[in-house]
Amino acid sequence: MYSISSVISLTQKFIINIGNVDELCYQIYSIFRDNALSMAIDRPLCNRMIIIGKDFELRVYVTTQYEGIISIFMELENNIKQFFNNINNLLSNIYKVLNKICNIEPNIRVTLRKIFRTRNKIDINLIQLKLKNLGIATVSKEEKIIDDLHLKIFHGTIIGKKLKKYDIYITLLQNDNIELGLTVDFRSSYNELYSFLEEANNLMNVIELNVVVNSDING
């Protein structure tokens, strides 16, 4: 089994007045115009932006009810401290804009996701047992067949430091090749982001090592 992608996403929701949407659009454009590789902006409403940078993708979307979402996608790096510094530089610039003209939700949603591929069949029940041994409680388990694809989904939770809840998802997509998705999902305030991000990354590595890579989970 080998990894084919490793990504983190951060999602911040906000509320904005109708008269401030153009200003939001311009301010975000001004931040990234000199170092973006590409930018796409919907006109005339300016309610959707996609900005591609050297090591990130930024998406902004404002609904007709003027509820907004900003999402940042980056490749997950091993050096979590340096990685956080890169994220923090992006977020600090974005928050300077949001704090002026928006009402921001208190928590950021953070999702760490890795995708693995193998040709060997995998038993979701064995994965569930391995996760239980790591202290991860089962929330749900389901199977779906879509055309020729067999999809299995496991959802579990574990409580970390400061009673922080982390949601764990394992997805198995089986046809000629097998793709296994490992996701750790949590919510955090901006001020506590580094602490919880570090813990979530450690949790991801423990699951990868003990459940995905160095474990007999073949069916």
N, CA, C and O of each residue as an XYZ file, in Angstrom:
876
protein
N       0.846     -1.192      0.000
C       0.000      0.000      0.000
C       0.881      1.241      0.000
O       1.877      1.298      0.721
N       0.523      2.224     -0.796
C       1.332      3.427     -0.894
C       0.432      4.659     -0.955
O      -0.698      4.595     -1.439
N       0.955      5.784     -0.453
C       0.197      7.027     -0.411
C       0.239      7.720     -1.761
O       1.288      7.769     -2.405
N      -0.913      8.264     -2.199
C      -0.944      9.004     -3.467
C      -1.296     10.476     -3.262
O      -1.109     11.278     -4.176
N      -1.794     10.845     -2.096
C      -2.047     12.268     -1.821
C      -2.166     12.489     -0.322
O      -2.539     11.589      0.431
N      -1.842     13.704      0.093
C      -1.880     14.090      1.499
C      -2.227     15.575      1.570
O      -1.408     16.421      1.212
N      -3.430     15.894      2.025
C      -3.953     17.259      1.911
C      -4.587     17.690      3.224
O      -5.166     16.880      3.947
N      -4.467     18.989      3.521
C      -5.198     19.581      4.635
C      -6.082     20.695      4.091
O      -5.684     21.436      3.193
N      -7.276     20.803      4.640
C      -8.168     21.908      4.285
C      -8.629     22.608      5.555
O      -8.871     21.970      6.580
N      -8.746     23.925      5.472
C      -9.266     24.744      6.561
C     -10.435     25.556      6.018
O     -10.320     26.205      4.979
N     -11.554     25.515      6.724
C     -12.762     26.195      6.266
C     -13.268     27.154      7.332
O     -13.513     26.767      8.474
N     -13.421     28.411      6.936
C     -13.933     29.446      7.835
C     -15.229     30.015      7.273
O     -15.269     30.466      6.129
N     -16.287     29.993      8.077
C     -17.560     30.573      7.670
C     -17.691     31.997      8.209
O     -17.117     32.345      9.241
N     -18.466     32.816      7.481
C     -18.670     34.199      7.899
C     -19.985     34.721      7.329
O     -20.554     34.138      6.406
N     -20.452     35.822      7.892
C     -21.639     36.538      7.405
C     -21.181     37.917      6.935
O     -20.383     38.577      7.600
N     -21.694     38.341      5.785
C     -21.281     39.623      5.222
C     -22.496     40.394      4.718
O     -23.436     39.796      4.196
N     -22.485     41.703      4.870
C     -23.555     42.554      4.337
C     -23.434     42.655      2.817
O     -22.341     42.559      2.259
N     -24.567     42.849      2.166
C     -24.600     42.874      0.707
C     -23.673     43.953      0.125
O     -23.074     43.762     -0.934
N     -23.566     45.072      0.822
C     -22.749     46.156      0.292
C     -21.258     45.944      0.418
O     -20.478     46.729     -0.121
N     -20.842     44.898      1.120
C     -19.409     44.670      1.367
C     -18.807     43.555      0.525
O     -17.613     43.277      0.638
N     -19.608     42.912     -0.315
C     -19.095     41.771     -1.084
C     -18.006     42.211     -2.062
O     -16.970     41.556     -2.177
N     -18.238     43.309     -2.760
C     -17.218     43.807     -3.696
C     -15.935     44.188     -2.970
O     -14.836     43.953     -3.474
N     -16.077     44.773     -1.790
C     -14.903     45.158     -1.012
C     -14.119     43.931     -0.566
O     -12.889     43.921     -0.614
N     -14.841     42.891     -0.130
C     -14.187     41.637      0.243
C     -13.403     41.079     -0.935
O     -12.245     40.683     -0.801
N     -14.053     41.055     -2.080
C     -13.432     40.531     -3.293
C     -12.149     41.309     -3.620
O     -11.109     40.717     -3.909
N     -12.240     42.639     -3.570
C     -11.082     43.461     -3.920
C      -9.946     43.287     -2.913
O      -8.780     43.204     -3.299
N     -10.285     43.231     -1.624
C      -9.255     43.109     -0.595
C      -8.501     41.778     -0.710
O      -7.278     41.737     -0.575
N      -9.236     40.701     -0.959
C      -8.574     39.404     -1.102
C      -7.738     39.378     -2.381
O      -6.626     38.849     -2.399
N      -8.285     39.951     -3.439
C      -7.516     40.073     -4.681
C      -6.211     40.838     -4.436
O      -5.161     40.450     -4.948
N      -6.270     41.907     -3.668
C      -5.091     42.735     -3.408
C      -4.018     41.978     -2.641
O      -2.825     42.198     -2.853
N      -4.443     41.078     -1.743
C      -3.484     40.304     -0.963
C      -2.668     39.373     -1.861
O      -1.458     39.229     -1.684
N      -3.338     38.749     -2.817
C      -2.701     37.653     -3.556
C      -2.315     37.988     -4.998
O      -1.739     37.146     -5.687
N      -2.615     39.182     -5.459
C      -2.420     39.479     -6.882
C      -0.960     39.388     -7.325
O      -0.689     39.089     -8.488
N      -0.013     39.642     -6.410
C       1.393     39.661     -6.809
C       2.072     38.295     -6.758
O       3.125     38.105     -7.365
N       1.473     37.335     -6.032
C       2.144     36.034     -5.920
C       1.259     34.847     -6.300
O       1.658     33.696     -6.125
N       0.060     35.120     -6.819
C      -0.807     34.016     -7.257
C      -0.371     33.515     -8.626
O       0.032     34.298     -9.485
N      -0.453     32.215     -8.820
C      -0.166     31.638    -10.132
C      -1.347     31.835    -11.075
O      -1.162     32.034    -12.275
N      -2.560     31.779    -10.529
C      -3.759     32.049    -11.321
C      -4.893     32.464    -10.393
O      -4.928     32.089     -9.221
N      -5.825     33.252    -10.945
C      -6.990     33.709    -10.186
C      -8.215     33.676    -11.090
O      -8.143     34.019    -12.270
N      -9.342     33.260    -10.517
C     -10.616     33.276    -11.239
C     -11.656     33.926    -10.345
O     -11.824     33.529     -9.192
N     -12.363     34.936    -10.876
C     -13.348     35.689    -10.100
C     -14.640     35.772    -10.891
O     -14.642     36.203    -12.043
N     -15.750     35.355    -10.269
C     -17.060     35.482    -10.909
C     -17.495     36.944    -10.941
O     -17.384     37.661     -9.947
N     -17.983     37.365    -12.083
C     -18.508     38.709    -12.253
C     -19.910     38.635    -12.832
O     -20.189     37.702    -13.585
N     -20.814     39.567    -12.526
C     -20.559     40.835    -11.820
C     -20.720     40.753    -10.305
O     -20.388     41.711     -9.607
N     -21.224     39.628     -9.775
C     -21.542     39.569     -8.354
C     -20.322     39.405     -7.470
O     -20.364     39.744     -6.287
N     -19.241     38.893     -8.025
C     -18.012     38.667     -7.262
C     -18.275     37.775     -6.051
O     -17.738     38.008     -4.968
N     -19.106     36.756     -6.244
C     -19.462     35.883     -5.123
C     -18.668     34.583     -5.113
O     -18.901     33.714     -4.272
N     -17.735     34.451     -6.042
C     -16.918     33.235     -6.070
C     -15.516     33.589     -6.579
O     -15.353     34.249     -7.605
N     -14.507     33.123     -5.823
C     -13.118     33.333     -6.215
C     -12.337     32.037     -6.030
O     -12.573     31.290     -5.080
N     -11.418     31.780     -6.932
C     -10.467     30.676     -6.781
C      -9.079     31.234     -7.065
O      -8.828     31.800     -8.129
N      -8.187     31.066     -6.102
C      -6.821     31.571     -6.226
C      -5.858     30.404     -6.049
O      -5.907     29.698     -5.042
N      -4.994     30.205     -7.018
C      -3.995     29.146     -6.961
C      -2.636     29.780     -6.689
O      -2.176     30.622     -7.460
N      -1.993     29.379     -5.597
C      -0.651     29.841     -5.269
C       0.361     28.741     -5.471
O       0.025     27.651     -5.935
N       1.581     29.021     -5.130
C       2.649     28.046     -5.305
C       2.409     26.785     -4.496
O       2.683     25.681     -4.968
N       1.898     26.937     -3.279
C       1.704     25.781     -2.408
C       0.339     25.786     -1.727
O       0.173     25.188     -0.664
N      -0.642     26.462     -2.338
C      -1.973     26.485     -1.737
C      -3.030     26.751     -2.799
O      -2.736     27.220     -3.898
N      -4.271     26.437     -2.435
C      -5.438     26.840     -3.214
C      -6.427     27.485     -2.264
O      -6.727     26.936     -1.204
N      -6.931     28.643     -2.638
C      -7.882     29.389     -1.821
C      -9.192     29.537     -2.578
O      -9.200     29.939     -3.742
N     -10.300     29.212     -1.918
C     -11.619     29.361     -2.521
C     -12.498     30.225     -1.629
O     -12.535     30.044     -0.412
N     -13.201     31.161     -2.244
C     -14.129     32.033     -1.525
C     -15.492     31.910     -2.198
O     -15.605     31.998     -3.420
N     -16.526     31.704     -1.380
C     -17.872     31.598     -1.927
C     -18.840     32.321     -1.010
O     -18.829     32.109      0.203
N     -19.690     33.185     -1.592
C     -20.718     33.908     -0.844
C     -22.078     33.542     -1.435
O     -22.298     33.700     -2.636
N     -22.990     33.054     -0.592
C     -24.310     32.638     -1.056
C     -25.209     33.851     -1.255
O     -24.841     34.975     -0.914
N     -26.388     33.609     -1.810
C     -27.358     34.694     -2.017
C     -27.882     35.218     -0.679
O     -28.423     36.323     -0.622
N     -27.731     34.441      0.398
C     -28.107     34.907      1.737
C     -26.932     35.606      2.423
O     -27.017     36.002      3.586
N     -25.819     35.749      1.667
C     -24.624     36.446      2.145
C     -23.970     35.740      3.333
O     -23.399     36.365      4.227
N     -24.080     34.415      3.302
C     -23.251     33.580      4.153
C     -22.031     33.186      3.331
O     -22.165     32.751      2.187
N     -20.867     33.334      3.897
C     -19.649     33.102      3.137
C     -18.819     31.959      3.685
O     -18.895     31.623      4.867
N     -18.022     31.368      2.805
C     -17.087     30.304      3.171
C     -15.756     30.589      2.500
O     -15.697     30.825      1.293
N     -14.696     30.567      3.281
C     -13.342     30.612      2.741
C     -12.673     29.281      3.061
O     -12.643     28.858      4.216
N     -12.141     28.627      2.043
C     -11.464     27.339      2.223
C     -10.039     27.434      1.695
O      -9.795     27.994      0.626
N      -9.112     26.884      2.453
C      -7.707     26.824      2.062
C      -7.309     25.358      1.965
O      -7.592     24.569      2.866
N      -6.650     24.998      0.863
C      -6.160     23.629      0.656
C      -4.647     23.680      0.469
O      -4.127     24.473     -0.315
N      -3.954     22.815      1.208
C      -2.502     22.746      1.099
C      -2.063     21.293      1.219
O      -2.761     20.465      1.804
N      -0.906     21.000      0.662
C      -0.340     19.669      0.821
C       0.207     19.537      2.234
O       0.926     20.411      2.717
N      -0.141     18.433      2.892
C       0.269     18.207      4.273
C       1.748     17.845      4.319
O       2.186     16.917      3.638
N       2.515     18.575      5.119
C       3.955     18.357      5.215
C       4.313     17.673      6.527
O       3.556     17.726      7.497
N       5.486     17.025      6.544
C       5.933     16.318      7.751
C       6.339     17.271      8.867
O       6.090     16.994     10.040
N       6.959     18.389      8.512
C       7.374     19.376      9.511
C       6.162     20.217      9.895
O       5.863     21.221      9.247
N       5.472     19.806     10.945
C       4.186     20.418     11.270
C       4.352     21.865     11.736
O       3.461     22.687     11.523
N       5.497     22.186     12.376
C       5.706     23.554     12.840
C       5.871     24.509     11.658
O       5.247     25.570     11.621
N       6.717     24.129     10.688
C       6.891     24.954      9.504
C       5.605     25.019      8.690
O       5.251     26.056      8.130
N       4.925     23.894      8.641
C       3.653     23.824      7.929
C       2.635     24.789      8.538
O       1.925     25.492      7.818
N       2.573     24.815      9.876
C       1.646     25.728     10.548
C       2.024     27.179     10.277
O       1.145     28.021     10.095
N       3.310     27.481     10.248
C       3.747     28.846      9.957
C       3.247     29.297      8.583
O       2.834     30.443      8.407
N       3.291     28.375      7.608
C       2.797     28.707      6.267
C       1.294     28.975      6.287
O       0.814     29.929      5.675
N       0.561     28.122      6.998
C      -0.887     28.315      7.116
C      -1.195     29.621      7.845
O      -2.080     30.378      7.446
N      -0.454     29.866      8.911
C      -0.709     31.046      9.733
C      -0.494     32.336      8.947
O      -1.216     33.314      9.136
N       0.497     32.332      8.070
C       0.734     33.512      7.233
C      -0.467     33.790      6.326
O      -0.867     34.940      6.143
N      -1.035     32.724      5.762
C      -2.224     32.892      4.930
C      -3.410     33.381      5.751
O      -4.087     34.339      5.377
N      -3.655     32.705      6.886
C      -4.822     33.038      7.699
C      -4.748     34.443      8.264
O      -5.755     35.151      8.296
N      -3.572     34.857      8.711
C      -3.459     36.189      9.318
C      -3.816     37.282      8.318
O      -4.466     38.263      8.679
N      -3.396     37.120      7.063
C      -3.750     38.099      6.027
C      -5.244     38.092      5.728
O      -5.860     39.141      5.542
N      -5.812     36.898      5.686
C      -7.248     36.782      5.400
C      -8.087     37.359      6.532
O      -9.087     38.033      6.288
N      -7.679     37.092      7.775
C      -8.453     37.591      8.918
C      -8.397     39.114      9.031
O      -9.336     39.727      9.540
N      -7.320     39.729      8.568
C      -7.265     41.190      8.568
C      -8.410     41.769      7.735
O      -8.977     42.809      8.071
N      -8.737     41.076      6.647
C      -9.839     41.512      5.790
C     -11.181     41.159      6.417
O     -12.067     42.009      6.508
N     -11.337     39.912      6.850
C     -12.624     39.460      7.374
C     -13.042     40.237      8.616
O     -14.215     40.578      8.774
N     -12.089     40.515      9.491
C     -12.426     41.212     10.740
C     -12.950     42.616     10.507
O     -13.671     43.152     11.349
N     -12.601     43.223      9.380
C     -13.048     44.581      9.085
C     -14.490     44.623      8.592
O     -15.229     45.552      8.919
N     -14.897     43.624      7.807
C     -16.175     43.764      7.092
C     -17.113     42.566      7.267
O     -18.182     42.539      6.658
N     -16.744     41.585      8.077
C     -17.572     40.380      8.218
C     -17.762     40.022      9.684
O     -16.999     40.452     10.549
N     -18.789     39.231      9.944
C     -18.949     38.552     11.227
C     -18.476     37.114     11.054
O     -19.034     36.364     10.254
N     -17.447     36.734     11.806
C     -16.777     35.450     11.596
C     -17.255     34.436     12.622
O     -17.379     34.756     13.804
N     -17.525     33.215     12.174
C     -17.823     32.130     13.107
C     -16.600     31.866     13.979
O     -15.472     32.013     13.508
N     -16.799     31.477     15.252
C     -15.658     31.365     16.170
C     -14.697     30.217     15.858
O     -13.532     30.266     16.250
N     -15.171     29.189     15.158
C     -14.328     28.018     14.947
C     -14.016     27.780     13.477
O     -14.837     28.041     12.597
N     -12.814     27.280     13.235
C     -12.379     26.850     11.916
C     -12.543     25.338     11.843
O     -12.230     24.628     12.799
N     -13.031     24.849     10.718
C     -13.074     23.407     10.504
C     -11.783     22.987      9.797
O     -11.412     23.545      8.764
N     -11.115     22.001     10.371
C      -9.840     21.526      9.834
C      -9.970     20.053      9.464
O     -10.450     19.245     10.259
N      -9.540     19.711      8.253
C      -9.633     18.332      7.775
C      -8.282     17.902      7.216
O      -7.758     18.516      6.287
N      -7.725     16.841      7.794
C      -6.498     16.234      7.286
C      -6.895     14.956      6.561
O      -7.645     14.143      7.102
N      -6.399     14.772      5.343
C      -6.814     13.609      4.559
C      -5.649     13.028      3.771
O      -4.897     13.748      3.115
N      -5.518     11.703      3.854
C      -4.534     10.980      3.062
C      -5.241      9.891      2.261
O      -6.194      9.274      2.737
N      -4.763      9.665      1.044
C      -5.312      8.623      0.183
C      -4.212      7.603     -0.098
O      -3.084      7.961     -0.438
N      -4.564      6.321      0.053
C      -3.632      5.230     -0.209
C      -4.219      4.334     -1.296
O      -5.433      4.291     -1.494
N      -3.344      3.626     -1.991
C      -3.792      2.730     -3.047
C      -3.107      1.380     -2.909
O      -1.933      1.298     -2.547
N      -3.858      0.324     -3.203
C      -3.328     -1.029     -3.156
C      -4.146     -1.907     -4.099
O      -5.237     -1.521     -4.521
N      -3.622     -3.083     -4.427
C      -4.389     -4.057     -5.211
C      -4.972     -5.157     -4.328
O      -5.718     -6.008     -4.813
N      -4.643     -5.147     -3.047
C      -5.125     -6.174     -2.130
C      -6.471     -5.791     -1.538
O      -6.699     -4.633     -1.188
N      -7.356     -6.768     -1.430
C      -8.642     -6.538     -0.784
C      -8.417     -6.175      0.684
O      -7.504     -6.687      1.331
N      -9.264     -5.286      1.193
C      -9.143     -4.820      2.573
C     -10.445     -5.100      3.313
O     -11.534     -4.873      2.786
N     -10.320     -5.595      4.540
C     -11.477     -5.918      5.370
C     -11.769     -4.745      6.295
O     -10.971     -4.450      7.185
N     -12.899     -4.074      6.099
C     -13.263     -2.921      6.913
C     -13.487     -3.319      8.372
O     -13.308     -2.499      9.272
N     -13.877     -4.570      8.610
C     -14.081     -5.029      9.985
C     -12.766     -5.125     10.743
O     -12.708     -4.838     11.939
N     -11.701     -5.533     10.039
C     -10.385     -5.570     10.670
C      -9.897     -4.161     10.976
O      -9.277     -3.925     12.014
N     -10.172     -3.235     10.083
C      -9.807     -1.841     10.334
C     -10.544     -1.322     11.564
O      -9.951     -0.656     12.413
N     -11.835     -1.628     11.659
C     -12.624     -1.192     12.809
C     -12.036     -1.739     14.109
O     -11.982     -1.023     15.109
N     -11.596     -2.998     14.108
C     -11.000     -3.602     15.300
C      -9.684     -2.920     15.665
O      -9.421     -2.650     16.837
N      -8.857     -2.641     14.652
C      -7.584     -1.967     14.904
C      -7.808     -0.563     15.477
O      -7.093     -0.139     16.385
N      -8.790      0.144     14.952
C      -9.096      1.481     15.459
C      -9.614      1.430     16.896
O      -9.301      2.297     17.712
N     -10.411      0.400     17.190
C     -10.915      0.227     18.555
C      -9.761      0.038     19.525
O      -9.787      0.557     20.640
N      -8.753     -0.705     19.097
C      -7.583     -0.938     19.949
C      -6.804      0.354     20.214
O      -6.069      0.446     21.197
N      -6.966      1.346     19.341
C      -6.330      2.660     19.537
C      -7.211      3.611     20.336
O      -6.840      4.764     20.554
N      -8.389      3.132     20.780
C      -9.276      3.966     21.582
C     -10.274      4.758     20.780
O     -10.883      5.691     21.302
N     -10.462      4.404     19.499
C     -11.398      5.125     18.635
C     -12.747      4.419     18.643
O     -12.853      3.260     18.242
N     -13.766      5.117     19.097
C     -15.108      4.536     19.218
C     -15.835      4.608     17.885
O     -15.713      5.593     17.156
N     -16.591      3.566     17.569
C     -17.356      3.517     16.314
C     -18.617      4.367     16.419
O     -19.378      4.233     17.377
N     -18.838      5.230     15.449
C     -20.076      6.003     15.347
C     -21.009      5.353     14.325
O     -22.198      5.179     14.593
N     -20.471      4.992     13.151
C     -21.291      4.366     12.118
C     -20.390      3.610     11.147
O     -19.184      3.841     11.060
N     -21.033      2.698     10.420
C     -20.352      1.947      9.361
C     -21.392      1.622      8.303
O     -22.467      1.114      8.622
N     -21.080      1.912      7.043
C     -22.058      1.675      5.986
C     -21.375      1.235      4.703
O     -20.180      1.454      4.505
N     -22.160      0.613      3.838
C     -21.677      0.172      2.530
C     -22.629      0.665      1.454
O     -23.845      0.684      1.645
N     -22.058      1.068      0.310
C     -22.849      1.503     -0.833
C     -22.238      0.920     -2.099
O     -21.020      0.780     -2.210
N     -23.108      0.580     -3.058
C     -22.643      0.148     -4.372
C     -23.160      1.149     -5.397
O     -24.368      1.296     -5.585
N     -22.230      1.836     -6.058
C     -22.560      2.853     -7.057
C     -21.963      2.402     -8.385
O     -20.747      2.417     -8.571
N     -22.839      2.000     -9.303
C     -22.384      1.403    -10.567
C     -21.510      0.190    -10.238
O     -21.978     -0.755     -9.603
N     -20.248      0.209    -10.665
C     -19.355     -0.921    -10.389
C     -18.448     -0.665     -9.192
O     -17.549     -1.459     -8.915
N     -18.677      0.436     -8.483
C     -17.821      0.797     -7.356
C     -18.450      0.355     -6.046
O     -19.636      0.573     -5.798
N     -17.632     -0.269     -5.218
C     -18.076     -0.720     -3.906
C     -17.470      0.228     -2.866
O     -16.251      0.266     -2.696
N     -18.317      0.991     -2.172
C     -17.859      2.000     -1.222
C     -18.217      1.576      0.192
O     -19.370      1.258      0.484
N     -17.213      1.574      1.073
C     -17.411      1.296      2.485
C     -16.900      2.480      3.295
O     -15.827      3.013      3.016
N     -17.673      2.888      4.300
C     -17.337      4.085      5.078
C     -17.407      3.753      6.567
O     -18.408      3.233      7.060
N     -16.327      4.063      7.263
C     -16.289      3.925      8.726
C     -16.149      5.319      9.336
O     -15.340      6.124      8.875
N     -16.939      5.600     10.371
C     -16.859      6.868     11.096
C     -16.663      6.566     12.568
O     -17.457      5.846     13.174
N     -15.606      7.117     13.142
C     -15.335      6.942     14.560
C     -14.942      8.256     15.202
O     -14.735      9.252     14.509
N     -14.837      8.265     16.521
C     -14.409      9.470     17.244
C     -13.423      9.091     18.337
O     -13.398      7.958     18.818
N     -12.608     10.077     18.716
C     -11.712      9.921     19.853
C     -11.589     11.281     20.525
O     -11.638     12.314     19.856
N     -11.431     11.284     21.831
C     -11.296     12.522     22.602
C      -9.822     12.741     22.920
O      -9.150     11.856     23.449
N      -9.325     13.940     22.588
C      -7.927     14.265     22.824
C      -7.757     15.211     23.998
O      -8.571     15.222     24.921
N      -6.690     16.009     23.959
C      -6.415     16.961     25.027
C      -7.514     18.022     25.090
O      -8.138     18.358     24.084
N      -7.732     18.539     26.305
C      -8.743     19.571     26.542
C     -10.121     19.127     26.055
O     -10.948     19.943     25.647
N     -10.348     17.807     26.108
C     -11.618     17.205     25.696
C     -11.979     17.518     24.242
O     -13.156     17.564     23.884
N     -10.969     17.731     23.420
C     -11.203     17.993     21.994
C     -11.634     16.709     21.292
O     -10.987     15.670     21.427
N     -12.741     16.791     20.534
C     -13.226     15.634     19.793
C     -12.672     15.648     18.372
O     -12.721     16.660     17.673
N     -12.146     14.498     17.970
C     -11.674     14.320     16.600
C     -12.538     13.256     15.926
O     -12.748     12.175     16.474
N     -13.029     13.573     14.741
C     -13.783     12.603     13.953
C     -12.830     11.901     12.996
O     -12.028     12.539     12.315
N     -12.930     10.582     12.958
C     -12.072      9.757     12.105
C     -12.945      9.094     11.045
O     -13.975      8.499     11.358
N     -12.524      9.203      9.794
C     -13.246      8.557      8.697
C     -12.279      7.682      7.905
O     -11.183      8.104      7.536
N     -12.720      6.455      7.657
C     -12.007      5.559      6.747
C     -12.962      5.235      5.604
O     -14.069      4.749      5.838
N     -12.544      5.499      4.378
C     -13.365      5.150      3.218
C     -12.601      4.156      2.345
O     -11.409      4.324      2.086
N     -13.294      3.141      1.906
C     -12.727      2.141      0.992
C     -13.502      2.189     -0.312
O     -14.719      2.004     -0.324
N     -12.806      2.434     -1.403
C     -13.404      2.453     -2.730
C     -12.772      1.329     -3.524
O     -11.582      1.371     -3.835
N     -13.569      0.321     -3.852
C     -13.026     -0.904     -4.422
C     -13.582     -1.153     -5.812
O     -14.794     -1.232     -6.010
N     -12.666     -1.274     -6.778
C     -12.968     -1.813     -8.104
C     -11.736     -2.609     -8.528
O     -11.362     -3.550     -7.829
N     -11.089     -2.266     -9.651
C      -9.855     -2.972    -10.013
C      -8.733     -2.666     -9.032
O      -7.978     -3.555     -8.637
N      -8.632     -1.408     -8.646
C      -7.697     -0.998     -7.597
C      -8.481     -0.650     -6.338
O      -9.684     -0.394     -6.396
N      -7.795     -0.644     -5.209
C      -8.415     -0.304     -3.944
C      -7.856      1.037     -3.489
O      -6.641      1.212     -3.398
N      -8.754      1.993     -3.201
C      -8.333      3.256     -2.619
C      -8.864      3.350     -1.197
O     -10.050      3.144     -0.942
N      -7.966      3.663     -0.285
C      -8.338      3.842      1.119
C      -8.106      5.289      1.496
O      -6.998      5.804      1.345
N      -9.148      5.953      1.989
C      -9.037      7.329      2.450
C      -9.052      7.386      3.967
O      -9.910      6.782      4.611
N      -8.107      8.109      4.531
C      -8.021      8.306      5.981
C      -8.192      9.789      6.267
O      -7.418     10.608      5.772
N      -9.202     10.145      7.066
C      -9.513     11.545      7.351
C      -9.595     11.771      8.848
O     -10.218     10.995      9.573
N      -8.958     12.846      9.307
C      -9.107     13.326     10.684
C      -9.702     14.722     10.598
O      -9.152     15.596      9.928
N     -10.824     14.934     11.275
C     -11.594     16.169     11.148
C     -11.860     16.749     12.536
O     -12.234     16.021     13.456
N     -11.664     18.069     12.688
C     -11.957     18.699     13.983
C     -12.241     20.182     13.773
O     -12.042     20.723     12.685
N     -12.710     20.824     14.836
C     -12.964     22.265     14.819
C     -12.145     22.924     15.918
O     -11.953     22.361     16.995
N     -11.665     24.131     15.623
C     -10.786     24.805     16.575
C     -10.921     26.311     16.415
O     -11.221     26.808     15.330
N     -10.695     27.034     17.512
C     -10.537     28.474     17.414
C      -9.181     28.773     16.779
O      -8.289     27.925     16.759
N      -9.044     29.979     16.267
C      -7.786     30.369     15.635
C      -6.627     30.314     16.633
O      -5.525     29.891     16.282
N      -6.873     30.741     17.880
C      -5.806     30.815     18.882
C      -5.289     29.445     19.306
O      -4.133     29.317     19.710
N      -6.133     28.422     19.218
C      -5.723     27.074     19.638
C      -5.389     26.170     18.455
O      -5.174     24.970     18.626
N      -5.347     26.741     17.272
C      -5.211     25.924     16.068
C      -3.941     25.087     16.057
O      -3.989     23.902     15.729
N      -2.804     25.684     16.411
C      -1.537     24.942     16.325
C      -1.544     23.719     17.240
O      -1.143     22.629     16.831
N      -2.001     23.904     18.484
C      -2.008     22.806     19.452
C      -2.842     21.632     18.953
O      -2.400     20.484     19.002
N      -4.046     21.922     18.473
C      -4.923     20.849     18.019
C      -4.477     20.280     16.675
O      -4.664     19.091     16.418
N      -3.894     21.108     15.819
C      -3.378     20.619     14.543
C      -2.242     19.644     14.768
O      -2.144     18.624     14.086
N      -1.391     19.957     15.718
C      -0.286     19.063     16.044
C      -0.807     17.730     16.572
O      -0.305     16.673     16.190
N      -1.810     17.774     17.445
C      -2.377     16.545     17.997
C      -3.080     15.733     16.905
O      -2.958     14.509     16.864
N      -3.816     16.417     16.018
C      -4.508     15.716     14.929
C      -3.514     15.053     13.982
O      -3.744     13.938     13.515
N      -2.409     15.740     13.701
C      -1.388     15.169     12.819
C      -0.737     13.950     13.460
O      -0.472     12.962     12.776
N      -0.477     14.006     14.763
C       0.073     12.843     15.469
C      -0.904     11.676     15.427
O      -0.506     10.528     15.231
N      -2.183     11.980     15.613
C      -3.214     10.945     15.543
C      -3.255     10.325     14.153
O      -3.346      9.105     14.017
N      -3.187     11.157     13.124
C      -3.148     10.667     11.749
C      -1.971      9.721     11.531
O      -2.127      8.668     10.913
N      -0.796     10.091     12.035
C       0.397      9.267     11.854
C       0.291      7.937     12.593
O       0.733      6.905     12.088
N      -0.298      7.962     13.792
C      -0.478      6.725     14.560
C      -1.416      5.771     13.826
O      -1.140      4.574     13.744
N      -2.515      6.286     13.296
C      -3.460      5.449     12.554
C      -2.806      4.912     11.284
O      -2.945      3.733     10.960
N      -2.093      5.779     10.567
C      -1.420      5.345      9.343
C      -0.436      4.224      9.634
O      -0.384      3.236      8.902
N       0.350      4.372     10.708
C       1.383      3.392     11.032
C       0.795      2.077     11.520
O       1.238      1.007     11.103
N      -0.200      2.147     12.400
C      -0.699      0.950     13.080
C      -1.888      0.283     12.388
O      -2.154     -0.899     12.603
N      -2.594      1.040     11.565
C      -3.797      0.480     10.947
C      -3.657      0.328      9.442
O      -4.085     -0.683      8.885
N      -3.072      1.299      8.780
C      -3.064      1.317      7.321
C      -1.856      0.628      6.729
O      -2.003     -0.227      5.856
N      -0.661      0.979      7.183
C       0.566      0.542      6.513
C       1.111     -0.768      7.086
O       1.262     -1.753      6.363
N       1.402     -0.773      8.382
C       2.081     -1.925      8.988
C       1.110     -2.826      9.723
O       1.357     -3.206     10.867
N       0.018     -3.168      9.079
C      -0.988     -4.003      9.725
C      -1.626     -4.930      8.699
O      -1.752     -4.582      7.525
N      -2.027     -6.111      9.155
C      -2.696     -7.074      8.283
C      -4.187     -6.773      8.260
O      -4.926     -7.203      9.145
N      -4.628     -6.033      7.246
C      -6.051     -5.672      7.138
C      -6.639     -6.229      5.841
O      -7.719     -5.819      5.415
N      -5.924     -7.163      5.221
C      -6.404     -7.731      3.963
C      -7.551     -8.692      4.222
O      -7.547     -9.462      5.183
N      -8.530     -8.620      3.333
C      -9.681     -9.494      3.467
C      -9.532    -10.755      2.650
O     -10.424    -11.603      2.655
